[in-house]
Amino acid sequence: MSKELEQALINTTKRKKVVNERRLRYNSDTGEVIDYCHVDQTIEWNEPYILIHDDQLVYPIRQRVQDGKLADIDTAIHVYWQETPAETLNNNPYFCERELE
C-alpha cells in the first residue's frame, strides 16, 4: 500500500461526522411558518425555531407553531351545507314539500 493511500485512509477515519437537523423558523408573535431547512447541529440561531422530522410535511398556509409544536389550523373559506329555503319532508333536504318565499 502506498503512503498516500494509507494517509488518505487515516484522514477519512479521523473526520468528524456532520449531524444535520431540520429546523423550522417561525414568527414568534403569530406562529406563522417562515421557512425550514437542514442545518448543522452545532450552528446556533438567534431566531425562534423548532426541530421537525425529515419525513414531516409542512404546509405554511394551513399550519402554525403553537406551544413549540406544528399544529393545523382551520383555513376553510367555503360553506358546503346551508339550510334549504323550503319545508322538507321529515328533514329530508331532497324532498321538498313547498318553497318558502
C-alpha positions as CSV (number, residue, x, y, z in Angstrom):
1,M,0.0,0.0,0.0
2,S,1.3,3.4,-0.9
3,K,1.9,6.1,1.7
4,E,-0.6,8.5,0.1
5,L,-3.4,5.8,0.2
6,E,-2.5,5.0,3.8
7,Q,-2.6,8.6,4.8
8,A,-5.9,9.2,3.0
9,L,-7.5,6.2,4.8
10,I,-6.2,7.5,8.2
11,N,-7.7,11.0,7.4
12,T,-11.1,9.6,6.5
13,T,-11.4,7.8,9.8
14,K,-10.5,10.9,11.7
15,R,-13.2,13.1,10.1
16,K,-16.0,14.3,12.3
17,K,-19.4,13.2,11.2
18,V,-21.7,16.2,10.4
19,V,-25.0,15.8,12.1
20,N,-27.8,17.7,10.4
21,E,-31.2,18.5,11.8
22,R,-34.2,20.0,10.2
23,R,-35.2,23.4,11.7
24,L,-38.4,25.3,11.0
25,R,-38.2,29.1,11.6
26,Y,-41.4,30.8,12.6
27,N,-42.8,34.2,13.7
28,S,-42.9,34.1,17.5
29,D,-45.9,36.6,17.6
30,T,-48.2,34.9,15.2
31,G,-46.8,31.4,14.9
32,E,-46.6,31.6,11.1
33,V,-44.0,29.4,9.3
34,I,-41.2,31.4,7.6
35,D,-39.2,28.5,6.2
36,Y,-37.4,25.3,7.0
37,C,-34.1,23.8,6.1
38,H,-31.4,21.3,7.1
39,V,-28.7,22.8,9.3
40,D,-25.6,21.5,11.0
41,Q,-26.4,20.7,14.6
42,T,-23.6,22.9,16.0
43,I,-24.8,26.1,14.4
44,E,-26.6,28.5,16.8
45,W,-29.6,30.5,15.6
46,N,-30.9,33.7,17.3
47,E,-34.3,33.4,15.6
48,P,-37.1,31.2,17.1
49,Y,-37.2,27.7,15.6
50,I,-38.4,24.2,16.3
51,L,-37.0,20.9,15.2
52,I,-39.1,18.7,12.9
53,H,-38.6,15.2,11.5
54,D,-37.3,14.7,8.0
55,D,-40.5,13.0,6.8
56,Q,-42.9,15.6,8.3
57,L,-44.8,17.5,5.8
58,V,-45.0,21.3,6.2
59,Y,-47.8,23.4,4.8
60,P,-47.1,27.1,5.7
61,I,-50.6,28.3,4.7
62,R,-52.6,26.0,7.0
63,Q,-50.1,25.2,9.8
64,R,-48.9,27.4,12.7
65,V,-46.5,26.8,15.6
66,Q,-48.3,26.6,18.9
67,D,-46.6,25.7,22.2
68,G,-43.5,24.5,20.4
69,K,-45.4,22.1,18.1
70,L,-46.6,22.4,14.5
71,A,-50.4,22.5,14.5
72,D,-53.1,22.5,11.8
73,I,-55.4,25.5,11.8
74,D,-58.8,25.8,10.1
75,T,-58.5,27.9,7.0
76,A,-61.7,26.9,5.3
77,I,-63.5,29.6,3.3
78,H,-66.2,27.5,1.7
79,V,-69.6,26.7,3.1
80,Y,-70.6,23.2,2.0
81,W,-74.0,23.0,3.5
82,Q,-76.7,25.6,4.0
83,E,-80.2,25.0,5.3
84,T,-82.6,24.7,2.4
85,P,-85.1,27.6,1.9
86,A,-88.1,25.2,1.9
87,E,-90.2,22.9,4.0
88,T,-88.8,19.4,3.7
89,L,-90.4,16.1,4.5
90,N,-89.0,14.6,7.7
91,N,-85.8,16.6,7.5
92,N,-85.0,15.2,4.0
93,P,-83.5,18.1,2.1
94,Y,-84.0,16.3,-1.2
95,F,-87.8,16.0,-0.9
96,C,-89.3,19.5,-0.9
97,E,-93.0,19.9,0.2
98,R,-93.1,23.6,-0.8
99,E,-90.8,26.5,-1.4
100,L,-90.7,29.4,1.1
101,E,-90.7,33.0,-0.1
